[in-house]
Amino acid sequence: MMSGQANGGSAPVVVEQVLDPAWLQQALYPSRPDVRVEAVDVVWTLSNTATKIRAALTLSGDRGDVPPHICIKGMLGEKAQAYLPSGVSAKEVRFYQELAGPLSAAGMNLPTMIYGAIDPANNHGLFIMEDLVAEGCEFLSPLTPYSRDEALASLAQLARLHAETGPDSAHHARPWIESTLEQVAERSMVPVERLQVLLQDGRSDAFPAALRDATQVHGALGLLAERLRGAARSCIHGDAHAGNLFRTADGGIGVIDWQLIQRGCWAQDVAYHLGTALSVEARRDSERKLLDHYLDRLAAYGGPRIDREEGWAQYRMGMLYGYYLWGITQRVDRPIIEELIHRLGTAVVDLDSFALVAG
């Protein structure tokens, strides 16, 4: 799937405005006066940090290749607007504007964006893509059973991303792509006091004391940033759990939800991905072989050739990044939080990640 270019235009934060036929008419078909949006039917809505809306359009006129099924994403609605200052919605639109095309050409499976805009007044990014489900794809959830073969495919997708966006690429130094790990190590995404409350809400009760202590969990990110400072760096997805993947109609794996794209070490993505997408038993059984596969793909796609033992150590340390992210997670269904924190916390214990970053 090739990704399209963004258009200019507005980025409303009010759901009713985005779903207004007249607004969609202007946004999607400004050069097609022969096509009219007569009605909009909402098929599905998901609201977490951002809101996603799948909608079916009733169109009149000579439709040609105009898609009647769309998916809208933005900080829509009153609750989502609390996250506007983070800038993540604008970052995702910029990803589709600037990086999705080259990455699709390099072999990544990415949706086609048909409209995208950023409001300079509030930095809200809104975009519309073709509805993948209507195309025969399947959105996964964070708890979708995920196989070893699927992990091989998704690791190849991550290897493409990392190989194409290394320090020597034209994509690496874009100013809107930040070194998030270092920033979060300096200042937690939520106050450490709030993280402590979250770690005491039952999600981490089964783990050793260090994983239940917010000061130690946040402090480990500073140690991780220091230990990975000399590691191979690139653009990384930053949130590659199974809920941010889709299956294509032919059984391939694609990647969505680029709000946390950042500069960082490949191991943050790979550890987070295997630690969340696979069950504890599947990860334990296959992670070394899966890691070797990723390292082979990374080198084959033009990225760095990383020593296997060095890569294993970086992978083990990188699991702390994902544990922190799910330690601070709030606006997700509780069963998902509990399962993913269980998977990641168990991996941190299995891999002795705390001791490794401490040196």
C-alpha positions in Angstrom: 0.0 0.0 0.0 1.5 3.3 -1.0 0.9 6.3 1.1 -0.5 9.6 -0.4 0.5 13.2 0.2 -1.4 15.4 2.6 -3.5 18.3 1.5 -3.8 21.7 3.0 -6.9 22.6 4.9 -8.3 22.7 8.3 -8.0 20.3 11.3 -11.2 20.6 13.3 -11.4 19.1 16.8 -15.2 18.8 16.9 -16.5 15.4 15.8 -19.7 16.8 14.3 -17.7 19.2 12.1 -15.4 16.4 10.8 -18.4 14.2 10.0 -20.3 17.0 8.2 -20.9 16.1 4.6 -20.0 19.6 3.4 -16.7 19.6 5.3 -15.8 16.2 4.0 -16.8 17.3 0.5 -14.3 20.1 0.6 -11.6 18.1 2.4 -11.6 15.0 0.2 -12.8 16.1 -3.2 -11.8 19.8 -3.7 -11.0 19.2 -7.4 -14.0 16.9 -8.1 -17.1 19.1 -8.3 -18.9 16.2 -10.0 -18.7 14.1 -6.8 -21.0 15.0 -3.9 -20.9 13.6 -0.3 -24.6 13.1 0.3 -24.5 11.3 3.7 -22.0 10.0 6.3 -22.6 6.8 8.3 -20.3 6.1 11.2 -19.3 2.4 11.2 -17.0 2.3 14.2 -15.4 4.6 16.7 -12.5 4.1 19.1 -11.4 6.8 21.6 -8.2 6.4 23.6 -5.6 9.2 23.5 -6.8 10.0 19.9 -10.1 9.2 18.3 -10.5 7.0 15.2 -13.7 6.9 13.2 -14.5 4.6 10.4 -17.2 6.0 8.2 -19.1 5.0 5.0 -19.9 7.8 2.6 -22.9 8.0 0.3 -21.6 9.6 -2.9 -23.2 10.9 -6.0 -21.8 11.8 -9.3 -18.9 10.2 -11.3 -17.0 8.7 -8.3 -14.1 7.2 -10.3 -11.4 6.2 -7.8 -12.9 8.3 -4.9 -13.0 6.0 -1.9 -16.5 5.6 -0.3 -15.0 4.1 2.9 -12.7 6.3 5.1 -11.0 6.3 8.5 -10.6 9.6 10.3 -8.0 10.2 13.1 -7.4 13.1 15.4 -7.7 14.6 18.9 -11.5 14.7 18.5 -13.8 15.4 21.3 -13.4 17.2 24.6 -11.4 14.4 26.4 -8.9 14.0 23.6 -8.2 17.7 23.4 -6.4 17.4 26.8 -3.6 15.7 24.8 -3.2 18.5 22.2 -0.2 20.1 24.0 1.8 16.9 23.5 1.9 17.6 19.7 1.6 13.9 18.9 -1.3 14.3 16.5 0.8 16.8 14.4 3.7 14.5 14.5 1.7 11.7 13.0 0.4 13.9 10.2 4.0 15.0 9.5 5.0 11.3 9.3 2.5 10.7 6.6 3.4 13.9 4.8 7.2 13.3 4.8 8.2 9.8 5.6 5.4 7.4 4.6 6.0 7.7 0.9 9.7 6.8 1.0 9.1 4.1 3.6 6.3 2.5 1.5 8.6 2.6 -1.6 11.2 0.8 0.5 8.8 -2.0 1.4 6.8 -1.0 4.4 3.0 -1.7 4.5 1.4 1.7 5.3 -2.1 3.0 4.8 -2.8 5.6 2.1 -3.5 9.1 3.5 -6.0 11.0 1.4 -6.2 14.1 3.6 -4.0 15.6 6.3 -3.8 19.0 7.9 -2.2 20.7 11.0 -3.9 23.7 12.7 -1.1 26.1 13.5 -3.1 27.7 16.3 -3.3 24.6 18.5 -0.9 22.1 16.7 -3.7 19.7 16.1 -3.1 17.1 13.4 -6.0 15.5 11.6 -5.8 13.0 8.8 -8.1 10.8 6.8 -7.0 7.5 5.2 -8.7 4.8 3.3 -10.6 2.4 5.5 -8.3 -0.6 5.7 -11.1 -2.9 6.9 -13.1 -2.1 3.8 -10.0 -3.1 1.8 -9.9 -6.5 3.4 -7.4 -5.7 6.1 -7.9 -6.4 9.8 -7.0 -4.0 12.6 -5.4 -6.0 15.5 -6.0 -5.3 19.1 -3.2 -5.4 21.8 -4.6 -8.8 22.9 -4.9 -10.4 19.4 -3.1 -13.8 19.5 0.1 -13.2 17.6 2.2 -16.0 16.1 5.9 -16.4 15.6 5.5 -16.2 11.9 3.7 -12.9 12.2 6.4 -11.7 14.5 8.9 -12.5 11.8 6.9 -10.3 9.4 6.5 -7.4 11.7 10.2 -7.5 12.7 11.0 -7.2 9.0 8.8 -4.1 8.9 10.6 -2.5 11.8 13.9 -3.4 10.2 12.9 -1.6 7.1 12.0 1.5 9.1 15.3 1.4 11.1 17.5 0.7 8.0 15.9 3.5 6.0 16.1 6.2 8.7 19.6 5.8 10.2 22.0 8.7 10.9 23.2 8.9 7.2 19.7 9.1 5.8 17.8 12.3 4.8 15.1 11.4 7.2 17.0 11.1 10.4 17.5 14.8 11.3 14.0 16.1 10.7 13.4 18.6 13.6 10.0 17.3 14.6 11.4 13.8 15.3 12.9 14.0 18.8 15.0 11.9 21.1 12.1 11.0 23.3 13.9 8.6 25.7 16.4 11.3 26.7 13.6 13.8 27.2 11.5 11.4 29.3 14.6 10.4 31.4 14.9 14.1 32.3 11.1 14.6 32.9 8.6 11.8 33.2 5.6 11.9 30.9 3.5 11.9 34.0 4.7 13.2 37.4 6.6 10.5 39.3 4.1 10.8 42.1 1.3 9.9 39.6 3.3 7.0 38.3 3.6 5.7 41.8 -0.2 5.8 42.2 -0.6 3.9 39.0 2.0 1.3 40.0 0.0 0.8 43.2 -3.4 0.3 41.5 -2.8 -3.5 41.1 -1.1 -3.6 37.8 2.4 -4.3 39.2 1.6 -6.2 42.4 3.1 -9.5 41.2 6.6 -8.0 40.5 9.7 -7.3 42.6 9.9 -4.1 44.6 11.9 -2.2 42.0 9.2 -2.6 39.4 6.6 -1.2 41.8 8.7 1.8 42.8 8.1 4.8 40.5 11.5 6.5 41.3 13.4 3.4 40.3 11.3 2.7 37.2 11.7 6.3 36.0 15.4 6.3 37.0 16.0 3.2 35.0 15.2 5.2 31.8 18.1 7.6 32.5 20.4 4.6 32.9 18.9 3.1 29.7 19.5 6.3 27.8 23.1 6.4 28.9 23.7 2.7 28.1 22.2 3.1 24.6 23.9 6.4 23.8 26.5 4.7 21.5 24.1 2.2 20.0 22.9 2.3 16.4 20.2 4.9 16.1 17.4 5.6 13.7 13.8 6.7 13.6 11.8 4.2 15.7 8.0 3.7 15.9 8.0 4.0 19.7 4.7 2.1 20.3 4.8 -1.1 18.3 2.4 -3.3 20.2 0.0 -5.5 18.3 -2.8 -2.9 18.5 -0.8 -0.7 16.2 -0.5 -3.3 13.5 -2.9 -4.6 10.8 -3.1 -7.7 8.7 -3.3 -7.2 5.0 -5.7 -9.1 2.8 -2.8 -11.4 1.7 -1.7 -12.1 5.3 1.1 -9.6 5.5 1.6 -7.2 8.4 1.4 -3.4 8.3 2.1 -0.7 10.8 -0.1 2.2 11.9 -0.3 4.8 14.7 2.8 6.9 14.4 2.2 9.3 17.2 5.3 8.3 19.2 7.8 8.2 16.3 11.1 9.4 17.6 14.9 9.0 17.3 16.2 6.2 19.3 17.8 2.8 19.5 16.3 -0.1 17.4 16.2 -2.2 20.6 13.5 0.0 22.1 11.2 -1.0 19.3 12.1 -4.6 19.1 12.0 -5.3 22.8 8.7 -3.4 23.2 7.2 -5.2 20.2 8.1 -8.8 21.2 7.4 -8.0 24.9 3.8 -6.9 24.1 2.7 -8.8 21.0 3.8 -12.3 22.1 2.5 -14.2 25.1 5.1 -14.7 27.9 5.5 -18.3 26.8 6.0 -17.5 23.1 8.5 -14.8 23.9 10.5 -17.0 26.1 10.5 -19.8 23.5 11.4 -17.7 20.5 12.9 -14.3 21.4 16.6 -15.1 20.6 15.7 -16.6 17.2 13.4 -13.7 16.5 16.1 -11.2 17.5 18.6 -12.9 15.2 16.1 -12.6 12.4 15.6 -8.9 13.0 19.4 -8.3 13.0 19.8 -10.2 9.8 17.0 -8.2 8.1 18.4 -4.9 9.4 21.8 -5.6 7.8 20.2 -7.0 4.6 18.1 -3.8 4.2 21.2 -1.6 4.4 21.3 -0.9 8.1 24.1 -1.6 10.5 25.4 -5.1 11.1 25.1 -5.5 14.9 27.0 -8.2 16.8 24.5 -10.8 18.2 25.7 -10.6 21.8 25.7 -6.9 21.7 22.3 -6.9 20.2 21.0 -9.3 22.9 22.3 -7.0 25.7 20.6 -4.0 24.1 17.4 -5.9 23.6 17.4 -6.9 27.2 17.8 -3.4 28.4 15.3 -2.0 25.9 12.5 -3.9 27.6 12.4 -1.2 30.4 11.2 1.4 27.9 7.9 -0.6 27.2 7.4 -1.3 30.9 7.5 2.4 31.7 5.1 3.3 28.9 2.5 0.8 30.2 3.2 1.8 33.8 1.9 5.3 32.9 -1.0 4.1 30.6 -4.4 5.2 31.8 -6.9 5.7 29.0 -7.0 2.0 27.8 -9.3 -0.8 28.8 -8.1 -2.3 32.1 -7.7 -5.9 30.8 -5.3 -4.6 28.1 -3.2 -2.7 30.7 -3.1 -5.7 33.0 -2.0 -8.1 30.3 0.6 -6.0 28.7 2.2 -4.8 32.0 2.2 -8.5 32.9 4.0 -9.4 29.7 6.5 -6.6 29.9 7.2 -6.8 33.7 7.7 -10.6 33.4 10.2 -9.9 30.5 12.1 -7.3 32.6 12.4 -9.9 35.3 13.3 -12.7 33.0 16.0 -10.6 31.2 17.4 -9.0 34.4 17.0 -5.7 32.7 17.4 -3.5 35.8 20.7 -5.1 36.7 22.0 -4.8 33.2 21.3 -1.1 32.8 22.8 -0.4 36.2 26.0 -2.0 35.0 
